[in-house]
Amino acid sequence: MLVSTLLLISCYFLFRYTTAWVEYYNQTDERMPKSIWRYTSDYPVVGIRDISDLDDKIFVRQRRKRNNIVTIMYFIVILAFVFLNYIIASLLVIILD
């Protein structure tokens, strides 16, 4: 249970670190969303080709980096949820025994 608590605390600090990166990428371009939970695939680039980086290379590459960081952030949230469930289950076992 102690190890799970330490892992949950480390997940919190990793979550804060990834949200800081998402907020940094939000400030790099005004077309980026202000939300930290949203992917940026629905924000169009300046050209016809939205998926490739032929028209707006800088924005598309920043958008891809931000989307990768958002994916890592979602993984950390799910991992923290698993650790929290394990801690609660361990507490219930201690209480009910």
Distance bins in CASP14 RR format, pairs under 12 A and 6 or more apart:
PFRMAT RR
TARGET T0000
AUTHOR 0000-0000-0000
RMODE 2
METHOD distances of the structure
MODEL  1
1 7 0 0 0 0 0 1 0 0 0 0 0
1 8 0 0 0 0 0 1 0 0 0 0 0
1 83 0 0 0 0 0 1 0 0 0 0 0
1 84 0 0 0 0 0 1 0 0 0 0 0
1 86 1 0 0 1 0 0 0 0 0 0 0
1 87 1 0 0 1 0 0 0 0 0 0 0
1 88 0 0 0 0 0 1 0 0 0 0 0
1 89 0 0 0 0 1 0 0 0 0 0 0
1 90 1 0 1 0 0 0 0 0 0 0 0
1 91 1 0 0 1 0 0 0 0 0 0 0
1 92 0 0 0 0 0 1 0 0 0 0 0
1 93 0 0 0 0 1 0 0 0 0 0 0
1 94 0 0 0 0 1 0 0 0 0 0 0
2 8 0 0 0 0 0 1 0 0 0 0 0
2 9 0 0 0 0 0 1 0 0 0 0 0
2 83 0 0 0 0 0 1 0 0 0 0 0
2 86 0 0 0 0 0 1 0 0 0 0 0
2 87 0 0 0 0 1 0 0 0 0 0 0
2 90 0 0 0 0 1 0 0 0 0 0 0
3 9 0 0 0 0 0 1 0 0 0 0 0
3 10 0 0 0 0 0 1 0 0 0 0 0
3 83 0 0 0 0 1 0 0 0 0 0 0
3 86 0 0 0 0 1 0 0 0 0 0 0
3 87 0 0 0 0 0 1 0 0 0 0 0
3 90 0 0 0 0 0 1 0 0 0 0 0
4 10 0 0 0 0 0 1 0 0 0 0 0
4 11 0 0 0 0 0 1 0 0 0 0 0
4 79 0 0 0 0 0 1 0 0 0 0 0
4 80 0 0 0 0 0 1 0 0 0 0 0
4 82 0 0 0 0 1 0 0 0 0 0 0
4 83 1 0 1 0 0 0 0 0 0 0 0
4 84 0 0 0 0 1 0 0 0 0 0 0
4 85 0 0 0 0 1 0 0 0 0 0 0
4 86 1 0 1 0 0 0 0 0 0 0 0
4 87 1 0 1 0 0 0 0 0 0 0 0
4 88 0 0 0 0 1 0 0 0 0 0 0
4 89 0 0 0 0 1 0 0 0 0 0 0
4 90 1 0 0 1 0 0 0 0 0 0 0
4 91 0 0 0 0 0 1 0 0 0 0 0
5 11 0 0 0 0 0 1 0 0 0 0 0
5 12 0 0 0 0 0 1 0 0 0 0 0
5 80 0 0 0 0 0 1 0 0 0 0 0
5 83 0 0 0 0 1 0 0 0 0 0 0
5 84 0 0 0 0 1 0 0 0 0 0 0
5 86 0 0 0 0 1 0 0 0 0 0 0
5 87 1 0 0 1 0 0 0 0 0 0 0
5 88 0 0 0 0 0 1 0 0 0 0 0
5 90 0 0 0 0 1 0 0 0 0 0 0
5 91 0 0 0 0 0 1 0 0 0 0 0
6 12 0 0 0 0 0 1 0 0 0 0 0
6 13 0 0 0 0 0 1 0 0 0 0 0
6 83 0 0 0 0 1 0 0 0 0 0 0
6 87 0 0 0 0 0 1 0 0 0 0 0
7 13 0 0 0 0 0 1 0 0 0 0 0
7 14 0 0 0 0 0 1 0 0 0 0 0
7 76 0 0 0 0 0 1 0 0 0 0 0
7 79 0 0 0 0 1 0 0 0 0 0 0
7 80 0 0 0 0 1 0 0 0 0 0 0
7 82 0 0 0 0 1 0 0 0 0 0 0
7 83 1 0 1 0 0 0 0 0 0 0 0
7 84 0 0 0 0 0 1 0 0 0 0 0
7 86 0 0 0 0 1 0 0 0 0 0 0
7 87 0 0 0 0 1 0 0 0 0 0 0
8 14 0 0 0 0 0 1 0 0 0 0 0
8 15 0 0 0 0 0 1 0 0 0 0 0
8 76 0 0 0 0 0 1 0 0 0 0 0
8 77 0 0 0 0 0 1 0 0 0 0 0
8 79 0 0 0 0 1 0 0 0 0 0 0
8 80 1 0 1 0 0 0 0 0 0 0 0
8 81 0 0 0 0 1 0 0 0 0 0 0
8 82 0 0 0 0 1 0 0 0 0 0 0
8 83 1 0 1 0 0 0 0 0 0 0 0
8 84 1 0 0 1 0 0 0 0 0 0 0
8 85 0 0 0 0 0 1 0 0 0 0 0
8 86 0 0 0 0 1 0 0 0 0 0 0
8 87 1 0 0 1 0 0 0 0 0 0 0
8 88 0 0 0 0 0 1 0 0 0 0 0
8 90 0 0 0 0 0 1 0 0 0 0 0
9 15 0 0 0 0 0 1 0 0 0 0 0
9 16 0 0 0 0 0 1 0 0 0 0 0
9 80 0 0 0 0 1 0 0 0 0 0 0
9 83 0 0 0 0 1 0 0 0 0 0 0
9 84 0 0 0 0 0 1 0 0 0 0 0
9 87 0 0 0 0 0 1 0 0 0 0 0
10 16 0 0 0 0 0 1 0 0 0 0 0
10 17 0 0 0 0 0 1 0 0 0 0 0
10 76 0 0 0 0 1 0 0 0 0 0 0
10 79 0 0 0 0 1 0 0 0 0 0 0
10 80 0 0 0 0 1 0 0 0 0 0 0
10 83 0 0 0 0 1 0 0 0 0 0 0
11 17 0 0 0 0 0 1 0 0 0 0 0
11 18 0 0 0 0 0 1 0 0 0 0 0
11 72 0 0 0 0 0 1 0 0 0 0 0
11 73 0 0 0 0 0 1 0 0 0 0 0
11 75 0 0 0 0 1 0 0 0 0 0 0
11 76 1 0 1 0 0 0 0 0 0 0 0
11 77 0 0 0 0 1 0 0 0 0 0 0
11 78 0 0 0 0 1 0 0 0 0 0 0
11 79 1 0 1 0 0 0 0 0 0 0 0
11 80 1 1 0 0 0 0 0 0 0 0 0
11 81 0 0 0 0 1 0 0 0 0 0 0
11 82 0 0 0 0 1 0 0 0 0 0 0
11 83 1 0 0 1 0 0 0 0 0 0 0
11 84 0 0 0 0 1 0 0 0 0 0 0
11 86 0 0 0 0 0 1 0 0 0 0 0
11 87 0 0 0 0 0 1 0 0 0 0 0
12 18 0 0 0 0 0 1 0 0 0 0 0
12 19 0 0 0 0 0 1 0 0 0 0 0
12 76 0 0 0 0 1 0 0 0 0 0 0
12 77 0 0 0 0 0 1 0 0 0 0 0
12 79 0 0 0 0 0 1 0 0 0 0 0
12 80 1 0 0 1 0 0 0 0 0 0 0
12 83 0 0 0 0 1 0 0 0 0 0 0
12 84 0 0 0 0 0 1 0 0 0 0 0
13 19 0 0 0 0 0 1 0 0 0 0 0
13 20 0 0 0 0 0 1 0 0 0 0 0
13 76 0 0 0 0 1 0 0 0 0 0 0
13 80 0 0 0 0 0 1 0 0 0 0 0
14 20 0 0 0 0 0 1 0 0 0 0 0
14 21 0 0 0 0 0 1 0 0 0 0 0
14 69 0 0 0 0 0 1 0 0 0 0 0
14 72 0 0 0 0 1 0 0 0 0 0 0
14 73 0 0 0 0 1 0 0 0 0 0 0
14 75 0 0 0 0 1 0 0 0 0 0 0
14 76 1 0 1 0 0 0 0 0 0 0 0
14 77 0 0 0 0 1 0 0 0 0 0 0
14 79 0 0 0 0 1 0 0 0 0 0 0
14 80 0 0 0 0 1 0 0 0 0 0 0
14 83 0 0 0 0 0 1 0 0 0 0 0
15 21 0 0 0 0 0 1 0 0 0 0 0
15 22 0 0 0 0 0 1 0 0 0 0 0
15 36 0 0 0 0 0 1 0 0 0 0 0
15 37 0 0 0 0 0 1 0 0 0 0 0
15 69 0 0 0 0 0 1 0 0 0 0 0
15 70 0 0 0 0 0 1 0 0 0 0 0
15 72 0 0 0 0 1 0 0 0 0 0 0
15 73 1 0 0 1 0 0 0 0 0 0 0
15 74 0 0 0 0 0 1 0 0 0 0 0
15 75 0 0 0 0 0 1 0 0 0 0 0
15 76 1 0 1 0 0 0 0 0 0 0 0
15 77 1 0 0 1 0 0 0 0 0 0 0
15 78 0 0 0 0 0 1 0 0 0 0 0
15 79 0 0 0 0 1 0 0 0 0 0 0
15 80 1 0 0 1 0 0 0 0 0 0 0
15 81 0 0 0 0 0 1 0 0 0 0 0
15 83 0 0 0 0 0 1 0 0 0 0 0
16 22 0 0 0 0 0 1 0 0 0 0 0
16 23 0 0 0 0 0 1 0 0 0 0 0
16 36 0 0 0 0 0 1 0 0 0 0 0
16 73 0 0 0 0 0 1 0 0 0 0 0
16 76 0 0 0 0 1 0 0 0 0 0 0
16 77 0 0 0 0 0 1 0 0 0 0 0
16 80 0 0 0 0 0 1 0 0 0 0 0
17 23 0 0 0 0 0 1 0 0 0 0 0
17 24 0 0 0 0 0 1 0 0 0 0 0
17 69 0 0 0 0 1 0 0 0 0 0 0
17 72 0 0 0 0 1 0 0 0 0 0 0
17 73 0 0 0 0 1 0 0 0 0 0 0
17 76 0 0 0 0 1 0 0 0 0 0 0
18 24 0 0 0 0 0 1 0 0 0 0 0
18 25 0 0 0 0 0 1 0 0 0 0 0
18 36 0 0 0 0 1 0 0 0 0 0 0
18 37 0 0 0 0 0 1 0 0 0 0 0
18 65 0 0 0 0 0 1 0 0 0 0 0
18 66 0 0 0 0 0 1 0 0 0 0 0
18 68 0 0 0 0 0 1 0 0 0 0 0
18 69 1 0 1 0 0 0 0 0 0 0 0
18 70 0 0 0 0 1 0 0 0 0 0 0
18 71 0 0 0 0 1 0 0 0 0 0 0
18 72 1 0 1 0 0 0 0 0 0 0 0
18 73 1 0 1 0 0 0 0 0 0 0 0
18 74 0 0 0 0 1 0 0 0 0 0 0
18 75 0 0 0 0 1 0 0 0 0 0 0
18 76 1 0 0 1 0 0 0 0 0 0 0
18 77 0 0 0 0 1 0 0 0 0 0 0
18 79 0 0 0 0 0 1 0 0 0 0 0
18 80 0 0 0 0 0 1 0 0 0 0 0
19 25 0 0 0 0 0 1 0 0 0 0 0
19 26 0 0 0 0 0 1 0 0 0 0 0
19 35 0 0 0 0 0 1 0 0 0 0 0
19 36 1 0 1 0 0 0 0 0 0 0 0
19 37 0 0 0 0 1 0 0 0 0 0 0
19 66 0 0 0 0 0 1 0 0 0 0 0
19 69 0 0 0 0 1 0 0 0 0 0 0
19 70 0 0 0 0 1 0 0 0 0 0 0
19 72 0 0 0 0 0 1 0 0 0 0 0
19 73 1 0 0 1 0 0 0 0 0 0 0
19 74 0 0 0 0 0 1 0 0 0 0 0
19 76 0 0 0 0 1 0 0 0 0 0 0
19 77 0 0 0 0 0 1 0 0 0 0 0
20 26 0 0 0 0 0 1 0 0 0 0 0
20 27 0 0 0 0 0 1 0 0 0 0 0
20 36 0 0 0 0 1 0 0 0 0 0 0
20 69 0 0 0 0 1 0 0 0 0 0 0
20 73 0 0 0 0 0 1 0 0 0 0 0
21 27 0 0 0 0 0 1 0 0 0 0 0
21 28 0 0 0 0 0 1 0 0 0 0 0
21 36 0 0 0 0 1 0 0 0 0 0 0
21 62 0 0 0 0 0 1 0 0 0 0 0
21 65 0 0 0 0 1 0 0 0 0 0 0
21 66 0 0 0 0 1 0 0 0 0 0 0
21 67 0 0 0 0 0 1 0 0 0 0 0
21 68 0 0 0 0 1 0 0 0 0 0 0
21 69 1 0 1 0 0 0 0 0 0 0 0
21 70 0 0 0 0 1 0 0 0 0 0 0
21 71 0 0 0 0 0 1 0 0 0 0 0
21 72 0 0 0 0 1 0 0 0 0 0 0
21 73 0 0 0 0 1 0 0 0 0 0 0
21 76 0 0 0 0 0 1 0 0 0 0 0
22 28 0 0 0 0 0 1 0 0 0 0 0
22 32 0 0 0 0 1 0 0 0 0 0 0
22 33 0 0 0 0 1 0 0 0 0 0 0
22 34 0 0 0 0 0 1 0 0 0 0 0
22 35 0 0 0 0 1 0 0 0 0 0 0
22 36 1 0 1 0 0 0 0 0 0 0 0
22 37 0 0 0 0 1 0 0 0 0 0 0
22 38 0 0 0 0 1 0 0 0 0 0 0
22 39 0 0 0 0 0 1 0 0 0 0 0
22 40 0 0 0 0 0 1 0 0 0 0 0
22 62 0 0 0 0 0 1 0 0 0 0 0
22 63 0 0 0 0 0 1 0 0 0 0 0
22 65 0 0 0 0 0 1 0 0 0 0 0
22 66 1 0 0 1 0 0 0 0 0 0 0
22 67 0 0 0 0 1 0 0 0 0 0 0
22 68 0 0 0 0 0 1 0 0 0 0 0
22 69 1 0 1 0 0 0 0 0 0 0 0
22 70 1 0 0 1 0 0 0 0 0 0 0
22 71 0 0 0 0 0 1 0 0 0 0 0
22 72 0 0 0 0 1 0 0 0 0 0 0
22 73 1 0 0 1 0 0 0 0 0 0 0
22 74 0 0 0 0 0 1 0 0 0 0 0
22 76 0 0 0 0 0 1 0 0 0 0 0
23 32 0 0 0 0 1 0 0 0 0 0 0
23 33 0 0 0 0 0 1 0 0 0 0 0
23 34 0 0 0 0 1 0 0 0 0 0 0
23 35 0 0 0 0 0 1 0 0 0 0 0
23 36 1 0 0 1 0 0 0 0 0 0 0
23 37 0 0 0 0 0 1 0 0 0 0 0
23 66 0 0 0 0 0 1 0 0 0 0 0
23 69 0 0 0 0 0 1 0 0 0 0 0
23 70 0 0 0 0 0 1 0 0 0 0 0
23 73 0 0 0 0 0 1 0 0 0 0 0
24 32 0 0 0 0 0 1 0 0 0 0 0
24 36 0 0 0 0 0 1 0 0 0 0 0
24 62 0 0 0 0 0 1 0 0 0 0 0
24 65 0 0 0 0 0 1 0 0 0 0 0
24 66 0 0 0 0 1 0 0 0 0 0 0
24 69 0 0 0 0 1 0 0 0 0 0 0
25 31 0 0 0 0 0 1 0 0 0 0 0
25 32 1 0 0 1 0 0 0 0 0 0 0
25 33 0 0 0 0 1 0 0 0 0 0 0
25 34 0 0 0 0 0 1 0 0 0 0 0
25 35 0 0 0 0 0 1 0 0 0 0 0
25 36 0 0 0 0 1 0 0 0 0 0 0
25 38 0 0 0 0 0 1 0 0 0 0 0
25 39 0 0 0 0 0 1 0 0 0 0 0
25 40 0 0 0 0 1 0 0 0 0 0 0
25 59 0 0 0 0 0 1 0 0 0 0 0
25 61 0 0 0 0 0 1 0 0 0 0 0
25 62 1 0 0 1 0 0 0 0 0 0 0
25 63 0 0 0 0 1 0 0 0 0 0 0
25 64 0 0 0 0 0 1 0 0 0 0 0
25 65 1 0 0 1 0 0 0 0 0 0 0
25 66 1 0 1 0 0 0 0 0 0 0 0
25 67 0 0 0 0 1 0 0 0 0 0 0
25 68 0 0 0 0 0 1 0 0 0 0 0
25 69 1 0 0 1 0 0 0 0 0 0 0
25 70 0 0 0 0 1 0 0 0 0 0 0
25 73 0 0 0 0 0 1 0 0 0 0 0
26 32 1 0 1 0 0 0 0 0 0 0 0
26 33 1 0 0 1 0 0 0 0 0 0 0
26 34 1 0 0 1 0 0 0 0 0 0 0
26 35 0 0 0 0 1 0 0 0 0 0 0
26 36 1 0 0 1 0 0 0 0 0 0 0
26 37 0 0 0 0 0 1 0 0 0 0 0
26 38 0 0 0 0 1 0 0 0 0 0 0
26 40 0 0 0 0 1 0 0 0 0 0 0
26 43 0 0 0 0 0 1 0 0 0 0 0
26 62 0 0 0 0 0 1 0 0 0 0 0
26 63 0 0 0 0 0 1 0 0 0 0 0
26 65 0 0 0 0 0 1 0 0 0 0 0
26 66 1 0 0 1 0 0 0 0 0 0 0
26 69 0 0 0 0 0 1 0 0 0 0 0
26 70 0 0 0 0 0 1 0 0 0 0 0
27 33 0 0 0 0 0 1 0 0 0 0 0
27 34 0 0 0 0 1 0 0 0 0 0 0
27 36 0 0 0 0 0 1 0 0 0 0 0
27 62 0 0 0 0 0 1 0 0 0 0 0
27 66 0 0 0 0 0 1 0 0 0 0 0
28 40 0 0 0 0 0 1 0 0 0 0 0
28 58 0 0 0 0 1 0 0 0 0 0 0
28 59 0 0 0 0 1 0 0 0 0 0 0
28 61 0 0 0 0 0 1 0 0 0 0 0
28 62 1 0 1 0 0 0 0 0 0 0 0
28 63 0 0 0 0 1 0 0 0 0 0 0
28 65 0 0 0 0 1 0 0 0 0 0 0
28 66 0 0 0 0 1 0 0 0 0 0 0
29 40 0 0 0 0 1 0 0 0 0 0 0
29 43 0 0 0 0 1 0 0 0 0 0 0
29 45 0 0 0 0 0 1 0 0 0 0 0
29 46 0 0 0 0 0 1 0 0 0 0 0
29 56 0 0 0 0 1 0 0 0 0 0 0
29 58 0 0 0 0 1 0 0 0 0 0 0
29 59 1 0 1 0 0 0 0 0 0 0 0
29 60 0 0 0 0 0 1 0 0 0 0 0
29 61 0 0 0 0 0 1 0 0 0 0 0
29 62 1 0 0 1 0 0 0 0 0 0 0
29 63 0 0 0 0 1 0 0 0 0 0 0
29 65 0 0 0 0 0 1 0 0 0 0 0
29 66 0 0 0 0 1 0 0 0 0 0 0
30 43 0 0 0 0 0 1 0 0 0 0 0
30 59 0 0 0 0 0 1 0 0 0 0 0
30 62 0 0 0 0 0 1 0 0 0 0 0
31 40 0 0 0 0 1 0 0 0 0 0 0
31 42 0 0 0 0 0 1 0 0 0 0 0
31 43 1 0 1 0 0 0 0 0 0 0 0
31 44 0 0 0 0 1 0 0 0 0 0 0
31 45 0 0 0 0 1 0 0 0 0 0 0
31 46 0 0 0 0 1 0 0 0 0 0 0
31 50 0 0 0 0 0 1 0 0 0 0 0
31 56 0 0 0 0 1 0 0 0 0 0 0
31 58 0 0 0 0 0 1 0 0 0 0 0
31 59 1 0 0 1 0 0 0 0 0 0 0
31 60 0 0 0 0 0 1 0 0 0 0 0
31 62 0 0 0 0 1 0 0 0 0 0 0
31 63 0 0 0 0 1 0 0 0 0 0 0
31 66 0 0 0 0 0 1 0 0 0 0 0
32 38 0 0 0 0 1 0 0 0 0 0 0
32 39 0 0 0 0 0 1 0 0 0 0 0
32 40 1 0 0 1 0 0 0 0 0 0 0
32 41 0 0 0 0 0 1 0 0 0 0 0
32 42 0 0 0 0 0 1 0 0 0 0 0
32 43 1 0 0 1 0 0 0 0 0 0 0
32 59 0 0 0 0 1 0 0 0 0 0 0
32 60 0 0 0 0 0 1 0 0 0 0 0
32 62 1 0 0 1 0 0 0 0 0 0 0
32 63 1 0 0 1 0 0 0 0 0 0 0
32 65 0 0 0 0 0 1 0 0 0 0 0
32 66 1 0 0 1 0 0 0 0 0 0 0
32 67 0 0 0 0 0 1 0 0 0 0 0
32 69 0 0 0 0 0 1 0 0 0 0 0
32 70 0 0 0 0 0 1 0 0 0 0 0
33 39 0 0 0 0 1 0 0 0 0 0 0
33 40 1 0 0 1 0 0 0 0 0 0 0
33 41 0 0 0 0 0 1 0 0 0 0 0
33 42 0 0 0 0 1 0 0 0 0 0 0
33 43 1 0 0 1 0 0 0 0 0 0 0
33 63 0 0 0 0 0 1 0 0 0 0 0
33 66 0 0 0 0 1 0 0 0 0 0 0
33 67 0 0 0 0 0 1 0 0 0 0 0
33 70 0 0 0 0 0 1 0 0 0 0 0
34 40 0 0 0 0 0 1 0 0 0 0 0
34 43 0 0 0 0 0 1 0 0 0 0 0
35 42 0 0 0 0 0 1 0 0 0 0 0
35 43 0 0 0 0 0 1 0 0 0 0 0
35 66 0 0 0 0 0 1 0 0 0 0 0
35 70 0 0 0 0 1 0 0 0 0 0 0
35 73 0 0 0 0 0 1 0 0 0 0 0
36 66 0 0 0 0 1 0 0 0 0 0 0
36 69 0 0 0 0 1 0 0 0 0 0 0
36 70 1 0 0 1 0 0 0 0 0 0 0
36 73 1 0 0 1 0 0 0 0 0 0 0
36 74 0 0 0 0 0 1 0 0 0 0 0
36 77 0 0 0 0 0 1 0 0 0 0 0
37 66 0 0 0 0 0 1 0 0 0 0 0
37 67 0 0 0 0 0 1 0 0 0 0 0
37 69 0 0 0 0 0 1 0 0 0 0 0
37 70 1 0 0 1 0 0 0 0 0 0 0
37 71 0 0 0 0 0 1 0 0 0 0 0
37 73 0 0 0 0 1 0 0 0 0 0 0
37 74 0 0 0 0 1 0 0 0 0 0 0
37 77 0 0 0 0 1 0 0 0 0 0 0
38 63 0 0 0 0 0 1 0 0 0 0 0
38 66 0 0 0 0 1 0 0 0 0 0 0
38 67 0 0 0 0 1 0 0 0 0 0 0
38 70 1 0 0 1 0 0 0 0 0 0 0
38 73 0 0 0 0 0 1 0 0 0 0 0
38 74 0 0 0 0 0 1 0 0 0 0 0
39 63 0 0 0 0 1 0 0 0 0 0 0
39 64 0 0 0 0 0 1 0 0 0 0 0
39 66 0 0 0 0 1 0 0 0 0 0 0
39 67 1 0 1 0 0 0 0 0 0 0 0
39 68 0 0 0 0 0 1 0 0 0 0 0
39 69 0 0 0 0 0 1 0 0 0 0 0
39 70 1 0 1 0 0 0 0 0 0 0 0
39 71 0 0 0 0 1 0 0 0 0 0 0
39 73 0 0 0 0 0 1 0 0 0 0 0
39 74 0 0 0 0 1 0 0 0 0 0 0
40 50 0 0 0 0 0 1 0 0 0 0 0
40 59 0 0 0 0 1 0 0 0 0 0 0
40 60 0 0 0 0 1 0 0 0 0 0 0
40 61 0 0 0 0 0 1 0 0 0 0 0
40 62 0 0 0 0 1 0 0 0 0 0 0
40 63 1 0 1 0 0 0 0 0 0 0 0
40 64 0 0 0 0 1 0 0 0 0 0 0
40 65 0 0 0 0 1 0 0 0 0 0 0
40 66 1 0 1 0 0 0 0 0 0 0 0
40 67 1 0 1 0 0 0 0 0 0 0 0
40 68 0 0 0 0 0 1 0 0 0 0 0
40 69 0 0 0 0 0 1 0 0 0 0 0
40 70 0 0 0 0 1 0 0 0 0 0 0
40 71 0 0 0 0 0 1 0 0 0 0 0
41 50 0 0 0 0 1 0 0 0 0 0 0
41 51 0 0 0 0 1 0 0 0 0 0 0
41 60 0 0 0 0 0 1 0 0 0 0 0
41 63 1 0 0 1 0 0 0 0 0 0 0
41 64 0 0 0 0 1 0 0 0 0 0 0
41 66 0 0 0 0 0 1 0 0 0 0 0
41 67 1 0 0 1 0 0 0 0 0 0 0
41 70 0 0 0 0 0 1 0 0 0 0 0
41 71 0 0 0 0 0 1 0 0 0 0 0
42 50 0 0 0 0 1 0 0 0 0 0 0
42 63 0 0 0 0 0 1 0 0 0 0 0
42 67 0 0 0 0 0 1 0 0 0 0 0
43 50 0 0 0 0 1 0 0 0 0 0 0
43 56 0 0 0 0 0 1 0 0 0 0 0
43 59 0 0 0 0 1 0 0 0 0 0 0
43 60 0 0 0 0 0 1 0 0 0 0 0
43 62 0 0 0 0 0 1 0 0 0 0 0
43 63 1 0 0 1 0 0 0 0 0 0 0
43 66 0 0 0 0 0 1 0 0 0 0 0
43 67 0 0 0 0 0 1 0 0 0 0 0
44 50 1 0 1 0 0 0 0 0 0 0 0
44 51 0 0 0 0 0 1 0 0 0 0 0
44 55 0 0 0 0 1 0 0 0 0 0 0
44 56 0 0 0 0 1 0 0 0 0 0 0
44 59 0 0 0 0 1 0 0 0 0 0 0
44 60 0 0 0 0 0 1 0 0 0 0 0
44 63 0 0 0 0 0 1 0 0 0 0 0
45 51 0 0 0 0 1 0 0 0 0 0 0
45 52 0 0 0 0 1 0 0 0 0 0 0
45 53 0 0 0 0 1 0 0 0 0 0 0
45 54 0 0 0 0 1 0 0 0 0 0 0
45 55 1 0 1 0 0 0 0 0 0 0 0
45 56 1 1 0 0 0 0 0 0 0 0 0
45 57 0 0 0 0 1 0 0 0 0 0 0
45 58 0 0 0 0 1 0 0 0 0 0 0
45 59 1 0 1 0 0 0 0 0 0 0 0
45 60 1 0 1 0 0 0 0 0 0 0 0
45 61 0 0 0 0 0 1 0 0 0 0 0
45 62 0 0 0 0 0 1 0 0 0 0 0
45 63 0 0 0 0 1 0 0 0 0 0 0
45 64 0 0 0 0 0 1 0 0 0 0 0
46 53 0 0 0 0 0 1 0 0 0 0 0
46 54 0 0 0 0 0 1 0 0 0 0 0
46 55 1 0 1 0 0 0 0 0 0 0 0
46 56 1 0 1 0 0 0 0 0 0 0 0
46 57 0 0 0 0 0 1 0 0 0 0 0
46 58 0 0 0 0 0 1 0 0 0 0 0
46 59 1 0 0 1 0 0 0 0 0 0 0
46 60 0 0 0 0 1 0 0 0 0 0 0
47 53 0 0 0 0 0 1 0 0 0 0 0
47 54 0 0 0 0 1 0 0 0 0 0 0
47 55 1 1 0 0 0 0 0 0 0 0 0
47 56 1 0 0 1 0 0 0 0 0 0 0
47 57 0 0 0 0 0 1 0 0 0 0 0
47 59 0 0 0 0 0 1 0 0 0 0 0
47 60 0 0 0 0 0 1 0 0 0 0 0
48 54 0 0 0 0 1 0 0 0 0 0 0
48 55 1 0 0 1 0 0 0 0 0 0 0
48 56 0 0 0 0 0 1 0 0 0 0 0
49 55 1 0 1 0 0 0 0 0 0 0 0
49 56 0 0 0 0 1 0 0 0 0 0 0
49 57 0 0 0 0 0 1 0 0 0 0 0
49 60 0 0 0 0 1 0 0 0 0 0 0
50 56 0 0 0 0 1 0 0 0 0 0 0
50 59 0 0 0 0 0 1 0 0 0 0 0
50 60 0 0 0 0 1 0 0 0 0 0 0
50 63 0 0 0 0 1 0 0 0 0 0 0
51 60 0 0 0 0 1 0 0 0 0 0 0
51 63 0 0 0 0 0 1 0 0 0 0 0
51 64 0 0 0 0 0 1 0 0 0 0 0
52 60 1 0 0 1 0 0 0 0 0 0 0
52 61 0 0 0 0 0 1 0 0 0 0 0
52 64 0 0 0 0 0 1 0 0 0 0 0
53 59 0 0 0 0 1 0 0 0 0 0 0
53 60 1 1 0 0 0 0 0 0 0 0 0
53 61 1 0 1 0 0 0 0 0 0 0 0
53 62 0 0 0 0 0 1 0 0 0 0 0
53 63 0 0 0 0 1 0 0 0 0 0 0
53 64 0 0 0 0 1 0 0 0 0 0 0
53 65 0 0 0 0 0 1 0 0 0 0 0
54 60 0 0 0 0 1 0 0 0 0 0 0
54 61 0 0 0 0 0 1 0 0 0 0 0
56 62 0 0 0 0 1 0 0 0 0 0 0
56 63 0 0 0 0 1 0 0 0 0 0 0
56 64 0 0 0 0 0 1 0 0 0 0 0
57 63 0 0 0 0 0 1 0 0 0 0 0
57 64 0 0 0 0 0 1 0 0 0 0 0
58 64 0 0 0 0 0 1 0 0 0 0 0
58 65 0 0 0 0 0 1 0 0 0 0 0
59 65 0 0 0 0 0 1 0 0 0 0 0
59 66 0 0 0 0 0 1 0 0 0 0 0
60 66 0 0 0 0 0 1 0 0 0 0 0
60 67 0 0 0 0 0 1 0 0 0 0 0
61 67 0 0 0 0 0 1 0 0 0 0 0
61 68 0 0 0 0 0 1 0 0 0 0 0
62 68 0 0 0 0 0 1 0 0 0 0 0
62 69 0 0 0 0 0 1 0 0 0 0 0
63 69 0 0 0 0 0 1 0 0 0 0 0
63 70 0 0 0 0 0 1 0 0 0 0 0
64 70 0 0 0 0 0 1 0 0 0 0 0
64 71 0 0 0 0 0 1 0 0 0 0 0
65 71 0 0 0 0 0 1 0 0 0 0 0
65 72 0 0 0 0 0 1 0 0 0 0 0
66 72 0 0 0 0 0 1 0 0 0 0 0
66 73 0 0 0 0 0 1 0 0 0 0 0
67 73 0 0 0 0 0 1 0 0 0 0 0
67 74 0 0 0 0 0 1 0 0 0 0 0
68 74 0 0 0 0 0 1 0 0 0 0 0
68 75 0 0 0 0 0 1 0 0 0 0 0
69 75 0 0 0 0 0 1 0 0 0 0 0
69 76 0 0 0 0 0 1 0 0 0 0 0
70 76 0 0 0 0 0 1 0 0 0 0 0
70 77 0 0 0 0 0 1 0 0 0 0 0
71 77 0 0 0 0 0 1 0 0 0 0 0
71 78 0 0 0 0 0 1 0 0 0 0 0
72 78 0 0 0 0 0 1 0 0 0 0 0
72 79 0 0 0 0 0 1 0 0 0 0 0
73 79 0 0 0 0 0 1 0 0 0 0 0
73 80 0 0 0 0 0 1 0 0 0 0 0
74 80 0 0 0 0 0 1 0 0 0 0 0
74 81 0 0 0 0 0 1 0 0 0 0 0
75 81 0 0 0 0 0 1 0 0 0 0 0
75 82 0 0 0 0 0 1 0 0 0 0 0
76 82 0 0 0 0 0 1 0 0 0 0 0
76 83 0 0 0 0 0 1 0 0 0 0 0
77 83 0 0 0 0 0 1 0 0 0 0 0
77 84 0 0 0 0 0 1 0 0 0 0 0
78 84 0 0 0 0 0 1 0 0 0 0 0
78 85 0 0 0 0 0 1 0 0 0 0 0
79 85 0 0 0 0 0 1 0 0 0 0 0
79 86 0 0 0 0 0 1 0 0 0 0 0
80 86 0 0 0 0 0 1 0 0 0 0 0
80 87 0 0 0 0 0 1 0 0 0 0 0
81 87 0 0 0 0 0 1 0 0 0 0 0
81 88 0 0 0 0 0 1 0 0 0 0 0
82 88 0 0 0 0 0 1 0 0 0 0 0
82 89 0 0 0 0 0 1 0 0 0 0 0
83 89 0 0 0 0 0 1 0 0 0 0 0
83 90 0 0 0 0 0 1 0 0 0 0 0
84 90 0 0 0 0 0 1 0 0 0 0 0
84 91 0 0 0 0 0 1 0 0 0 0 0
85 91 0 0 0 0 0 1 0 0 0 0 0
85 92 0 0 0 0 0 1 0 0 0 0 0
86 92 0 0 0 0 0 1 0 0 0 0 0
86 93 0 0 0 0 0 1 0 0 0 0 0
87 93 0 0 0 0 0 1 0 0 0 0 0
87 94 0 0 0 0 0 1 0 0 0 0 0
88 94 0 0 0 0 0 1 0 0 0 0 0
88 95 0 0 0 0 0 1 0 0 0 0 0
89 95 0 0 0 0 0 1 0 0 0 0 0
89 96 0 0 0 0 0 1 0 0 0 0 0
90 96 0 0 0 0 0 1 0 0 0 0 0
90 97 0 0 0 0 0 1 0 0 0 0 0
91 97 0 0 0 0 0 1 0 0 0 0 0
END
